[in-house]
Amino acid sequence: MPGTIDDLIASIEVELEAAKKRGKKCGAEIQLILDKAQQDGRSNLEADEDARIAELFAARDQSKQDVTGIENKLANANKIKTDEMERQAEAKKITPTQARRPSYDQVARVGNEERTYRKDQDPHGKSFLMDVSRQFLYQDVEASSRLSRHMAEERVERAEYLQRAVGTSAFSGLTVPQYLTDMYAPATANLRPFADVCNQHPLPESGMSVNISRITTATSAGNQATENSGVAEQDMDDTLLTVPVKTAAGQQTVSRQAIDRGTGIEDVTMQDLFNRVATVLDNTLINEAVTGLSAVAQATSYTDATPTGAELYPKILGAAAGVEANLLAMGRPSHAVMSSRRWYWLSSQMASVWPMINWTGLPVQASGTANSQSSYASGPRGVLPCGLEVVVDNNISTNLGAGTNEDELFVVPSAECHLWEDSGAPMFIRAEQAKAASLGVLLVAYSYYAYTFGRYANGMQKVGGTGLATPQF
């Protein structure tokens, strides 16, 4: 059944924005190819680059034609809406009479329209998810109307996030109400404790990579030998660091019975699916080969068959010293990231001596303090004597080493742990297609991000070895 003229205009606007983004993306890729050739000092492009540029120009020209056609379509739709509004205004026109008007008509009233999906009425997202499923499974008119209203509200309140996601994605999606992503972030799962202390940046509006210029050859300075003699000179050079944009995603098939009866949808689907997306993002930051934190961190070995906290602490300080030696004024060691088993083992250690130097505000006769108000994935768990804040993250592997029972402890400068995400980290969910044979509908949740720890060499440090085997309590 056709929707309202507002629904039609909204869909055309989304189509127009997607066409514009396609054109911008083609232009950006063309510029990237040309920049690469210029950096390599090549006067001619390679054959595959020439072919790719030809394809991109053709795609850009097609997008321009699409934009022209869509703009005409949008102009016609807006004209229809204007005609309808004029007819409605004419129908509502009131001819003044001599009749006395009630006094309450002379009072101005100001109010606000409530959101379609609200925390007080739909705290677990059941109504939202049922409407998503019913719209795609049954083409339910009322569900479609509510979702259309919700998306119109999102376009007003979070337009930049919605626009960015639709432009980058190969398919459109429904924005999940923000209060649901806020609520489900701290639910049961490994989640993203480390990601939450990283240096957050808004994800670029378009493109599938983030480019950073790194100075690899610095200038020089020296003492002038004599008056009017030459001074030191060194040409500065940089290297492009390209960070790919990744997609953390998960899917879940909801049965027709759950959709019809509405039992347990919010717990089984929304909570678990959102948690898995958050967990895979954080796990990638720590464990991904080549670019993950564990892969890029410079190792400090702690080998001991009978480890103690008093022995591990100097290793942590050695890692912190490595961070500062490599970054100098560009960043300071700020966090110690460890698994929960390592944190509780450290908390269990007893000592008869104390550090010679303690951080300001820490008790002298203690090897650090714990935050009694903090729980998993809710912020720093405590502070070590050297001032490092402790982040507990169970995405850290505990099956490392020859005995496959070791974990790692990371010392990082949070300012150089760069993570790009959409501001507010909105999630997107869409019913891809009905699974008719099994009476179900497939739901997909996804989120875009990019990260790097590689702006400076050896800026990240870690402690590992047999001393970090499964702790004994």
N, C-alpha and C positions, 0 to 999 in steps of 0.2 A: 504494500500500500504506500503511495507517495507521501512524503513528509510535508512539513510546512515550507513556505518560501524562505524562511530563515535557515532551515536545515539545508535547503538547496544552496543558498548563498554561502553558508559555512563550508560545505563540501567543495564548492568551486574555489573558495579562497585557499583552502588547504591544497587543492590541485595546482593552483597558480603558484603558491609558495614552493611546492615540490619542483615544479618546472624551472623556476628561477634558480633554485639550489642546484639543479642538475647542470645548468649553464655555468654557474660560479665554480662548481667542482671541476668541470672540464677546463675552464680557464686556469684554475689553480694547478692542475696537473700539467698543463702545457708549460706554464711558467717554471714548474719544478724540473721538468726535463731540460728546458733551456738553461736554467741555473746550473744544473749538474754538468752540462756540456761546457759551460763557461768556467766552472771551477776546475774541470779537468784540462782546460786549455785547448779544447778541440775546436777547430774552425768549422767542421762539418758534423752533422748528426749521424749516428749509426742508422743502418737500414731499418731496424726494428723501431728505433725512436721516430724516424720519419713516418713510418706506417702508423705508429700510435698517435702522433700529432695529427695526422690526416683524419684518423677516426675521431679524435677529440674535437677537431674543428667541425666535422660533420655533425657530431652529437650536439655541439654548442649551437650550430645553426638551426638544428631541428628544435632545440629547446626554445630558441627565440621565436620560431614559428608557432610552437605550442603556446608560448606566453601570449602572443598576439591573439590567437584563437580563443584562449581561455579568458583573456581580458574582455573580448567582445561578448563572450557568453556571460561573464559576470556583469557587464554593463546592462545587458538585456534583463538579467535576473533582478538587478537593482531597480530597473525601470518598472518591472512588474510590481515589485514591492512598493515603490513610490505610488503607483496607481492604486494599489490596495489601501495604502495609508490614507490617500486622499478620499477614497470612497468611505472608509471608516470614519474619517473626520467629518465628512458631510453627513453621515448617518447620525453622528453624535451631536450635531449642531443643535442648539436649543434656542428657540425664538423667545425673547423676553416677553413676559406678560406683566399685568398689574398685580398678580397674586403675591401675597406676602411670603417671603422665603423663610424657612425655619432657621432659628438662630444658630443651630449647630453647623449649618453650611458656611457660616462666616468664620469658622475656626479652621486654621491650617493644621494638617496632621502630617508628620514626617515619620517614616518607618524604614525597615530594611527587609529584603526578601531572604528567607533562610535558604541555605544550601540544600541541594537535592539529597545528598548523602551526608548525614551529620553524625558526629560521635555520640551524641546523646540518644539518637534514635536507632543507629546502626553501628554499635560500638565495635563489632568484630568483622564488619564488612560483608555480612551475609546477604543483605539486600543488593549490594553492589554486584557481588559475584553471581547471584541468581539472575540479575538483569543481563549481565554479560552473556551468560550461558543461554538464557531464554531468547535473547535477540538473535544469536547466531544459530541456535538449534531450531527455533520455531518461528523466527521473524515476528516475535511478539511485539505488537504495536505499542502497548503501554511501556514495556521495558525499553524499547527503542526511543520513545519520547523522553523517558527519564534520563537515559544515557546522553541523549542529544542536549538536554538541559544542562547536565553535568559538564559536558565538554564546552558548552558556551560559557559556563561559569569559569572553567579552567582557562579559556582564552582571555578572559578579563583579568583573572587574578594571577595566573602563571603563564602568560602568553609566551615569554621568552623561552621557557623550558619546553613547552609543547612544540613551538616552532622549530627549535633545535632538534628535537627527537624525530619529528616527522621528516625534516629535511635530510638528516643523515641516514635514516633507516630506509631499507628497501621495501618496507611495508608500514602501513599506518598502525597506530595503536591507541588504546584508551588509557588516559592518565588515571592512575590509581589515586583516590582521595588522599591528600597529604597526611591526614591524621592517622591513616592506616599504616603508612610506611614509618611514621614516627613511633607508633605503638609497637609494631612488630620487630623493630630493630633490636631490642634487647631480649628477644625470646630465646628459647633453648636451642643452642647450636654453637659451633666454634665462633661464628660471627666474624667481626672485623676489628678487634681491639687495636692492632698495630695500624691499620689503615686510618683509624680515627685520630691518631696523633701525627699523621703525616702532614706535610705542608700542602694544604688544599688549594687548588686552582680551578676556575671555571673551565670546562671543556670548550675548545674552540667551536665556533658556530657550524663549521663544515669541515670536511676532509677526514681522512682515516689515518692521519699521523700528526704529531706535534714536533716541530723542528726547533732545536736549540743550538745557538752558536757557542762553541767552547773555544776559549783562547788556549791554543796548544803551544805556541811560541810567544813568549812575553818580550817586551822591550827590555833594554838594558840601561844601566847607568854606571859610572865609574868616576874616579878622581882624574881631573884634567892634569896631564903631565906638566905642561907649561902654559903660559898665557898664549892665546891665539892658536894653540894646538888643537887637534881634533878631539872630539869627545866621543864617548862610547855610543854605538848605534847598533840596534838589532831590529830588523823588520818584524813586526807583529804578524802572526798567522793564526787562523782559527780553523776548526773542523766542525762540520755539521753533525749534530747528534739528532737522529731521527727516532722518535718514540712512537710506536704504533698504537692506534686506538683499538682497544679490545672490547669484546661484548661478553659480559657475564650473563648467562641465560639458563633457564630451566623450564621444564614443561610438566604438566600434570593432566591426566585424563579424569574428568569428573563424570560419574555415572549419571544416567538419566534419572535414576531413582533419587540420587542426592539432589539433583536439580529440581525434580518435582516435589520432593518431600522437604528439602532444605535442611537436612539433619547433618550437622558436622562439617558443612562446606567450609566455614570460615576457619576452623581449626586445622583440618587436613590440608586444604589447598593454600589459602592465603598465607598462613603463618609459616608452614614448612617451605613453600616455594620461595618466599621472600628471604627466609633465613639461608637457604642454600645459595641464592645469588650473592648475598653478602659474604658468605663463607668462602665461595670460590674466588671472589675478588681478593680477599685478604690472603688466602692460601697461595694465590698466584704471585702476589707481591713478595711473599717470603720464599717460596719454594720453586718458582719457575727457573728452568735451566737457563744459563747464560746471563739473564738480566735480573733474576730474583735476588732478594737480599742475601740469602745464603750463598748464592753463586758469586756475587760481587764483593762480599765482605772479606777483608784480609784476616787470616786466621791466626789466633794465638792458641798454642797447644797447652792443654792441662792434662798430663798423664799421671794417674795415681790410682792404685788399686784400693786404697782406703782414703778417699777424699774427705776433706773437711771444709767448712765454710771459711775458716781462717786462711786456708791455702788458696781457695778460689778467689777471695776478695782481691788479692794483689794482681791476679790475672785480669780481673775486671778493670782495675786501675791501669794495667798495661794496655788494654784495648782502648780505654779512654785517652791515654797518652798518644796512642797511634792516630786516633781521630784528630786530636788537636795538632799533632805534628804535620799532618797532611793538609789540613784545612786552614790552619792559622786563624786569621781574622775572618775567614769566610764562613765559619760555623763552629759551634762548640758541642762537645758530647752532652746530650741532654737526657737520653733515655736508655735504660737497660731493658731489653725485651727478652723475656724468658717464658718457659712453659710453667703451668701451674704447679707441676710436681717439683720443679727447681725452686720456685718461690717458697713453697711450704718446707722444703728441705733446708733452705737457707734460714727460714724462720725457726727451725728446730735446733740450729747449731748453738752451742754454748761456748763461751770464751772467758778467760780470766784476764785478758789484756784488751785494750781498746786502741783505736787508731790514734796516731800522734796528732793528726789534724782532722777536725770534724767540721762539717758544713754549718753555717750559721743557723741556729734554731733547732739543731739536733741535740738530744741529750748526750753528754760525754760518755757515760757508761752504757752505750748501746751501739750495736753495729747496724744502725739504720732504724727507721720507724715504719710502721704499717698504718694505712688509712682504714680505720675500723668501719667507716661509712661506705667504703667502696666494695663492690662485688664484681664478678667477671664481666668484662666488656662495658664497665661503667666509669672508666677513668683510671688514672694511676693507682696502683695498689699500695705504694709506699715510696720511701726515699732512702737510698743508700748513704753511708757516711760521706761519700764524696759528692753528694748532691744529685746523683743520677736518679730520675724518677723511674719507677719500675712499672712496666707494662706486662701483664700476664696474657699470653696468647697461645692457645692450644692448637693453632695451626702449625706451630713449630714441630718438625719431625722428631720422633723419639725412637726411631729405628735405625740410627746412623752408626757408623763404626764397624769394626770387624765383628763385634758381638751383636750387632744390630739392636742395641739397646741404649744408645747414647742420644742425648739431645744437644742443642746449641744455645748459647746465650749471646745476644747481640748488643753492642754498644753503638748507638747511632746519634747523629745530630738531626733532630726532627726537621730543621730548616732545609736540609738537603735530601729529605725523603719526599719527593715530589709526586703528587697524585692529582690528576685532572678528572673531575666529575662534573655533571650538571649541578648547578647550585641547588641546594635543598635535596639533592639525590633523589629525584622522582623516579619511580619505577613505572614500567609500562606493561600492560597485559592485554592479550588479544586471543580470542577464540579462533584458531586457524581453520578448523573444519570439523564437521560432525563425523564421529566414528559410528556410522549407522549400524555396522555389523555387531558392534559390542555395546550399543546403546550408550554412547558417551560423547563428550565434546572435549577437544584438546585445547588446553589453555597454556599460553607461553608468556613467561615473565622475563624481561631483559633490561639491562642497564649498560651504558657505555662508560669506559674509563681508559685512562692512560697513566703510566707511571715511569719513573726512572730514579735510580740511585747513582747514576753515572756521570754527573756533571764534573766531579773531581775524582781522580784516581785514589783508591784506598781511603776514601772518606768514610766508609763503613767498616766496622771491625766486629769480630766474633771470637768467642772462646769455645773450644770443642776438644774432645778427646776422651780417654777412658775415665777421667775424673768426673765426667758428666754422664756416666752410666746410670741405670735405674737407681734412684736413691734408696737408701735403707733408713727406715725411721725407727 
